[in-house]
Amino acid sequence: MPGADIAALSKAQLFVRLAEGLAGGVTVLTPNQRLAQALAREFDAAQATQGRSAWESADILPYAAFVGRCYEDALYLEIGSGLPILLTPAQQHALWEDIIRRSDAGGALLAIPETAALAADAWNTAHAWRLLASLRSGELNEDAVAFRDWCAAYSLRCERERHTDTALLPDLIAAQLSGAALSKPKWLVLYGFDIMTPQQRALFDALRAAGTEVFVSAQERREASVLRLACVDARDEINRAAAWARARLEADPQASIGIVVPDLAQQRQALVRAFRRVMAPASMLPGAGAGALPFNVSLGVALTSYPLVQAACLILELAGREIEFGRASLLLRSPFIAAGETEAAGRARLDLELRRRAEPSITLDRLLATIEAADAGAHAPELAQRLRKLAQFRKSDLFAARAPAAWAKAITEALKLMGFPDKGRSLDSAEYQTLKKWHEVVAGFALLDRVHAKMGYGEALLRLKRLAAQTLFQPEAPQAPVQILGVLESAGIAFDHLWVMGLTDDAWPIHPRPNPFLPLEAQRQAQVPEASIEATLALDRAITRGWLGAAREVVLSYAAADGERKLLPSPLLRDLAQGELALPAYARHRDLIHAAAKVEVVEDAMAPPLAASAALTGGTAVITDQSTCPFRAFALHRLEAKSPEAPHAGLDAMERGILVHRVLASAWGQLKTKTNLDAIGAAELEALLARAAEEAVTRVKRDRPATLAGRFAEVEKARLVRLARAWLEMEREARGDDFSVAAVEDKRNIVIGPLTLRGKLDRVDELEDGRRLVIDYKSTAAPASAWLGERPDEPQLPLYLVTTEPDAVAIAFAQVKAGDMKFAALAADETLLPVRKSLPDLGWDAQRAEWRRVLAQLATRFAAGEAAVQPKNPPTTCRNCDVQPLCRIHERLGAGVADQEGEDEG
């Protein structure tokens, strides 16, 4: 607390003196920016109330800004040439990193950037609270010894290179005040300083010695109605605070309302969501503009969380070594690069095509190769051209080591090559401010030249992204009546209504958090806030007293439970009476829309009939999907409503199956007959299969070059040879009669009912007597019952049979599975294949006629537009179906959709 030797001013006296303007010579200092802004607004309101139409702005600023201003003023005086250069926060952090990395202790550290931040905080604390002498003690732990050595290296580096920093600046200014040259205020008023560090006191004493009159002032306490309120949980607490704020604002639109949240950083997203839902529900509707909200959150978010900056970072990542495809996909669809809106549809199609071919991680060169291989550049020619330019720039300018300023220039050029930001798209106010802040971060990165040597592109990008992530930012917005603040920001500000939440016994008082690099006992003796239980309790008790006198109405709330865990109120609240708070029930926009709806139920299971000339995709899957669910067939094959694919690591089951198919097709293409299989020697068969595996892997490798490379490709080829050999050995031993393989991977036109489809038969065997068998390879074969019934699960083989091989005498799944090689078949004769039971109950001829009837009926229904939501076996049929959002099967089955309170509602 400020000492008794400093005279006090009331706020009224302060405003009278401030009203004199420059002639009054008054400068007011506050502990933080938020309080300075609030006091300035309060002063302006007081002048307007007195009927003045114009007045001089009051000189009200935070303590740190005042010290910085004194330093800048000194630079323009004769003494300026002898002053050290002030490091930016980024330069300070880089310097600490470099010193720690070069130290003996740094070799054992895994998180040097985080350690550097903690060391910089210890350095600031040590100067503010005069703790450097404690580091010369002989009784230091390992951390303190390491920090002492780092401090020595940091001080030496600053002295040698003529640097200073924000921790040293107040002492530097205090030393210059004895001369008459440096400008000093007549009056200096310290407003809202509940805590004053020894360093601050020394500066203020130096100002007094130089002739400045120093006063203290603070917000006068108000008579308040205080309520302690228990809420069900944290979500209920936030929702009730939002409803309370809206009710108070509706009762008095001119009221000032404060919401104080101790863990604001963790709760920010939930708070914004709840307050928008309650206080500005229209802002959550689709297409709503970015209008001003009735509340403001004091804490910004990381600059990298803004889409515009994300796009910039993605461009720079793509120009690096490798990037996750998901992040590259975000960039391709970003509106912030050249032609982002005019090519939006084409880029979406390009993205879908790339998802089919790309690896989970991708380089810029592989991305371009994939675009060219898929002939997808026509979808987005401007994007393809920009990517090619970036690739050329990458090779020519992004490999050599450079100084930070040179990297800043190269990074700016790389962004320009991608058309960032898109000049064809107008930025709104928030985006413009975000872009300006990004430029400031890049400029700040360029200033690292003073403390950092040359670095590679990867390190430069990492440092720039970290600098952007550490920059908290939110666009400027009009003053809002509801202010959501952190604890320290709320100190000294007056409101009409104040709600403080989160005051449970494990959150308030906060737990001590001493800096581990400074001797604990020295921190305790200096009464550093948060260094000890006693100092923390004293500070939090003072803050609580300040809340109780900061508004006419004060609500102090806590959550009574966190899941199953019961919570208690803070001990600092236990003397306050607990009560209840009646609040209006504000309906959510979503509920109002649903309540106003007039639902008309129309049963419409018929789509327009399929045009005779319509082209269908999906081949025989049309019949399979019609059997599974008519709506699924309609959605997939007529609406083409398919979920985007996601690149995956390694090979998925389908790709592995394709490889097995191709190896066996190649093997039988050379063997041709069972007689040749029986005659071939083991070594010759091994060589044949090795060639087949090599060919199969090479074909798939065209689309998956990174996956099927090196050791993985060799392992996959060995697996294919093993599987194919085992399958051929089973056929050699289990099938006694000779046969020839009449067709492999054979593409056929399939005409069934009104449909003409395309299909590919894995294999057709021909026996010595001319009879044929239709075979399909599977890694796991379905039972023969999957071919039967009005809605067969696996209609593909019956479809091949009745449309392309009507005289065939068997259909069979060939299960090619390690340790379980077998056939699953239906046949006219049980001796045709090594299957225990293969005769259909109806007899072969009757079964073929039944298949023809069932399949023609399914084809006719599809062509007629039958699209009823009738999954064959819900929920199994629906579990992995892409079209659930269209058919809304869960509503039809009565399961409903979980109503999550935390979700955004319109």
Disulfide bonds with the S-S distance in Angstrom:
none
